[in-house]
Amino acid sequence: MKKTSTLSSFSRKMGLAALLLTLSIYSCKKSEPSVVTTESKAEVESAILAKIKEMGFQTDGIKESGDYYVVEGDILISKKSLSTVKNIEKATNASGKIAQGNTNQLIQGNLTNVIITQEDFDTRWFYAIREAITAWNAIGNCRINLIHSYNQFYPPYTSPFTPNITIRKVNLGTGAFGQADFPTDAGQPGANIWVNHVTNNVTSTGADNGIPRSHAQDVFMLIHEIGHCLGLRHTDYNGEGNYDAYGRYVGVNAIPGTPSTGAASADPNSVMNSGRLGTSRTWTDFSSYDVIAAQYLYSPVTTPFVSTFKNVINGPSSNSAGATVTSTAGATYNGGYYEWRMLDQSLNVVLPVSSFSDFPQQEWSYGTPGTYYLECRLVGLECQGEWARQTVTFN
């Protein structure tokens, strides 16, 4: 299904291509990573330095953090993986140079809906997540539908389902802003994104400069990290290794239609270039090659979107009769509009679509006490999504 733009309230510039996220050698532990502790290069064994260099990484400024080595400022390589890796492979395309690429693991089958949640509600990250999701969902001819639910186990349908990606706040140490998992061998999205909620921006030497991160920087980082969870490597992949923090070989596959030099200069506006999270780079838009990569990896499914394009409703479930309620759709994109309605327990419509606007966020009220079903669905020129349902009670 092509998501064509009809919703004038959203910026049409937010096209999707947040694709080649930081080499999710980034934290892949299921438990929260510890604060990075500094170790000098001299204290790292020469054999380890040689192996890291063989993998294609810079060895200057390597730090040690528990079971990991921190390489090039934000990449975590597990000590266990270095003890098991024997023959290092460097992926190349036909011309012998790295292209924009994806991992061997991608989301499999016709999975369209990817639910993202927060471990705990935080206004800062709530709005950054929503903007990142809007950007991803705005791309046309891409089947990925990101859904934001701020409950960790949210039942918008008759059968509850758990989130695919959970965003957690973790102190990652100075200069580390975000980390993410690659997709699993079973074809599921990477399960974790860690965001550093305590760090400031850094100087050119990596020192804390005392300037807090901005909202636009948070959005940029989340778009980048979500890309990793979908299997996207850095655009400027040249020189990076192919093993994640578990010691798993994740590989790299060139994406047709994108630059093949492996240099950041080939696609300077790509949100997936490495080394950008610690700079003043803020979210503006995806590059044209980002979009090509997203569309190539996750082209529309052949089954009708009417049976696959889902949503959730975020908002209070218990209210005072007549009070104003704010409810928000979980999936936001500028390729269509929203239909809202409310049903009573007998499934009769008591507030029809005409009682609401076609925006993803609604302020509304109902004066008769009782338990009702609030519903919302996404509607586009070429699709009609399923109704998401939330039980709401007015006392």
N, C-alpha and C positions, 0 to 999 in steps of 0.2 A: 504494500500500500504506500502510495506517495502521500506524505503529509504536506498538503498545500496550504498556504497561509491565507486565513480569513479573519483571524482575531486581531483587530486593529490595536488593542491595548498593549500588545507585546511588541518589542523591537524585532523587526524582521531581519536584523543583522545577525541574530544569534544562531548561526548555522552550525551544524554539529560536526565536529571532528576532533574531539579531544582524544586523540588516539594513542600516542605511543608513550605511555607513562613511564616514570622512572623505573629502571631495571628492577623489577620487584625482587631482586636479591634484597631489596628493602625488606624490613622485618617481615618474616613469614611465620614467626612463632605464634601459636594460638594464644599463649599468655602474653600479657603486656610486656613490651621490651623495657629494659631498665634504662636509667639515665646513662648517657654515654660518658665514660670516664676516659681521661686523656692518658695515653701511653706514648712515649717517644718512639720514633722509628727505630732507634738503636736497640730498643728493648724487644722488638719483634724479631724472631729468629730469621736468620738469613735464608734458610730453606723456605720459610713461609713467604718471605718477600719475593723470592724467585718464582714461586708458584703463582702468586698474585700477579706478578709482572707478566708471566707466561699467559695468563688469562686475558691480558690486554689492558690491565688497569695501571694507573699511575701509582707509584709506591711512596711518593712524598706525602708526609702528613698522615700516615696511617695511624689510626687509634684503635684501642682495644675496648670492647664493651661486653663483658661477660663471656658468652659463648660465641661472640662475633668479632670480626675485624671491621672497622668503619673505613671505607675506602673512598677517596675523592669526595669526602665531605658528607655524603648522604646514602651511600650504598653499603648494605650489610652483607658480609660474606661469612657464613658459619665456619667455625674451626673444624667441625666435623666434616663438612664438605671438602675442605682442603686436604684432609687426611685420606679421603677416599678417591679424589680425582687424580687420575693418572695421566691420561692423554687429553690435553686441552685442544678443543676444536674451535676454530674461528670461522663463523659463518660468512660466506660471501655469495654474491650473485654471479651471474654468468660473466660479468666483466671483471670479477675479482674484487669488487668494492661493495661495501655494505649499502643496502637500500633501506628506506623506511620499511619496517618489518613488524611481524607479529610472532608470538610464541607458538610452539607446537600445539599448545593447549588453547582452545577457544570454546566459547559457549556452543554446545552441541544441539542438534535437532532443531525444532522450531520454537525454542524458548524465546519468547518476546519480552515478557514482563520481568524486570529486574527491580526488586524492592530494596530500597536503601533506608536504613533507620539509624537513629542515634542511640548510643548506650544510655545516655541521660539527656534530658531536654536542656538545651542551652540556646538562648536567643541568638547569640553571635553565630553559632554554627547552623541553627535552624534556617536562617535567611540565606546564608552562604550555600547551604545544600540545595535549597530550592532554586537559587539562581543557576547553580551548576547543572541541575537536572533540566531546567528550562532550556539551557544552551544545548545539552545533548539531544533533547527531544525535538529540537527545532529543525534538525537536519532532515531533508527529504530523502526518500528511497533508502531508508535504513530501518530495519525492523526493531531495533532496541527501543523499548519503552521503559524509561526509568520512572519509578514510583517512590515518592517520599512518604514514609509513614513514621511519625515520631513516637509511636509505640513499638516496642520490640517484638510484640506478638499480636498482630492486629487482625481481627476477623471481619473483613468487609463483605465476605460472602458466606454462604451456608457452611462451607468448610474452611476453617482458619488455616493460614499458612504463615510460615516463618520468613523473615527477611533473607535476602541473598547476600547483602553487604551491610556490615555494621561499622559505623564510624565511632571511634573511641578517642577520647582526649588522653594523651600520654605526654609526660615530660621526656622529650627525646634528646634534650641537651641543646646547647648553643649551636645555631646554624643548621639544625635539622628541622624541617617544617612539616613534612608529610611522608608517609610510607604506606605501601600497599602490597597485597598479594596478587600473584598471577592466577588465572583460572586453574581449577583442579584437573587432574587426569581424567576425572569422571565427566568433564565438560560443564562444570558449574562455575559461575563467576568467582573471582577471588573474594574471600569472605570478609576480609578486614581492611579498613583504612585507619591508620593512626594519624591524628593531627596534633601538632605541638601547640598547646594552648597557652604556654607560658613564655615563649621565646619572642624576642624582638628581631628586627632585621639585623644584618651583619655588614661589616666593612669588607673591603676587597681582600682582607687577610683572614676573614672568617670570625672576627671578633664582634661581640654584641655592640651595636652602635646606639642602643637606647631608644630607637624609634619603633613604636608598636606596629605590628602588621595591620594593614588596612583591609577593609571588607573586600575590595577588588583583588587583593593578593590572596585572600582566603579562597575566593571563588576560583581564581586561576589555579591554585594548588589542588583544589578538589576536582576540577575538570581533568587535570593531569593525572591524579591518582585513580579516578574512576576508569580512565583509559587503561591503566595497568590491570585493573580488576577484569577488564574485558579482553585482556591478552595483547595489549599494544606495547611495543618496545619504544625506546627513544628514537626520535627522528634521526638524530645524529648518532647512530648506533656504533659507528666505527670505533673499535678499540675496547668495547665493553665485552665482558664475559657472558657465558651462556648457562650459568648455574645459579639457582636461587639459594636462599638461606637454608633450605633443607638438603642441599647437595643434589637436587634434581636437575637434570639437563632439560632446559626449557627451549633452547634453540632459537633461531630467528629465520623467518621466511620473508623474502622480498615481496613487497606489495606492488603489483603492476600499476603503471601510471604515475609513480612517485619518483623523486630524484634518487639516484643510485650512487651518489658520491660519499654518503655517510658523513657529510660535513654540515654543521649548523647553517653555514652560509648558503647552502642549496635551498633551504626552506626556512629563512630566518624568522618567519612569523608563526611557525608551527608551535602549538601549545605543548607539543611533546618533545621539544628540544630539551636536553639535559642541562643541569646547572642554572635553571632559571628561577627556581623556587626561592633562592636566597637573595635574589636581586629585587629591584624595584618594579619588575615586570608585573603588570596587572591585567586582568581579563578585559579583552576587547572583542575578539572574534577568532574563529578558527581560520587557518590558512586553507587555500583551495585544495592542497594535497592532503590535509587532515580530513577534509570531507571525502575525497576520493578513497582514502584508506577505510573510513567508516563504512562507506557504501559498498566497498569491495568485500570487506569481511562479514558484514551483516546485511546482506541484501534482503528485501522483503520476502516473507514466507509465501508459499503458494496457497496455503489455506486462507480462507477469508478472515480479515481482521475482526470482523464482527464477533468471532468466537475466541479471539485471543487478546485484543487490546483492552487492558484492564485499568483500574484506577483504585484509589482508596479515598476515604473522607477523614480529614483530621479536624477535630473540634470537640467541644464538651458534649458529653452524652447525658448530663443531668442539668436541668435548668429550671428557673422559676417561670411560671406561666406569664407571658407577656414581656419577658426580658429579651433583650437583643442578644442574639447568638452569632458568633463568627465561625463559619465552617469553611474549610479549604480543601480543594481537590488535591490529591497526592501527585498525580501525573500532570505536569504542566508543559505545554508546547504551543507554538504559534501556528499550528497547522489546522486549526479547527475551532470549535467553540464548545461550551459546556451546557448540558441540560440538567436542571435540578428539579426535584419534586419531593413531596412528603406524603406517605401513605399511613392510614390507620391500621389497626391490628387485623382488620378484615381485608386489607390491601386495597381499600378505596382511596383514591387520590384526594387529599384534603387541601394540599397546596400544590396547584399545577405548575407546570413549567413557566407559564406566564406570570407567576408570582415572583419569579427570580430573574436576575439578569443572566447573561451568558458568560460571566467571568469565572475564573477558578476560585475566587474567594467571595463569599456571600455574607452579608449581615442581614439577619432575618429574625422574625419572632412569631410566636403562636400563643394565643391567649387561653386555649382550652386545656386543662390538665389531662394527662394521660401519657401512654407510651406509643410512640410512633416510629416509622422507618423513614429516615432521610436518605435520599438516593441521588446519585450524580453519575453521569456518563459523558464521555468525550464523543463528539460528533464532528466528522469532517466531510469533505465533498465526496470522498471515496470510501468512507467507513462509518460504522456506528458501533461504538464500543459497548461493553456490558455495563449494566447498572451496578455501581458499587453501593452498598447499603450500610448505614450506621443506625443502630437503635438509639433513639433519643427519648428522654422522659421529661415532661413538664409537670412540675409539682404545684 
